[in-house]
């Protein structure tokens, strides 16, 4: 692997620090108690990073998401780690009846609400629900939805990298929240199949996850999902034209739950 590719992450880290350090420090100044809650500091930092770069990250995966989400998402959609709600722009409003945004970082909720309202979803009409939970908090999600096996489409976009136990969380959501015959759509950065790239992903992960709210570069989440014994059909593919030395190697999948 070329060193330029191995150290490309440092450029992204520098841009992130330039965009998010000062507003994070201002938050610490106004809320000194955050010093004793490092996870909340990381969430503050990540929220400011996403404000600066979320739209460009979304644009980088636009073609993939147009082919994955738009033709497939339907019914009640549960979006794991919704961020600023970029997924909403790929939903076909004629096929999607309700959008449920799962986002534990409450600093992002206003942006979700704005994007949803523009797309025709609202809390007042009962077509939008924003939940402040992580994907692992299955019981709270079920309680908020008021009914098990309610969701037709489960979506994860660049999220499984950061949740504490991705395999157990997805298993729990698919078993208890997704309807029989429902589907799971994902677009994630995952552990590279190339050993040299994977080595660098593991090398950088301790630094990266500390700054970016737990985001790991070295998770084989596509393999985790693929081996689950809950699917009646599954499709797994890569991002077309991606540089094989990319530290953010992507995987795309559509999985259908057994009836």
Buried (B, 14 or more C-beta within 10 A) or exposed (E): BEEEBBEBBEEBBEEBBEBBEEBBEEBBEEEEEBEEEEEBBBBBBBBBBBBBBBEEBBEEBEEBBEBBBEEBBBBBBBBBBBBBBBBBBBBEEEBBBBBBBBBBBEBBBEBBBEBBBEBBBEEEEEBBBBBBBBBBBBEBBBEBBEEBBBBBBBBBBBBBBBBEEBBBBBBBBBBBBBBEEBBBBBBBBBBBBBEEBBBBBEBBBEEBBBBBBBBBBBBBBBBBBBEBEBBEEBEBBBBEEEEEBBBBBBBBBBBBBEE
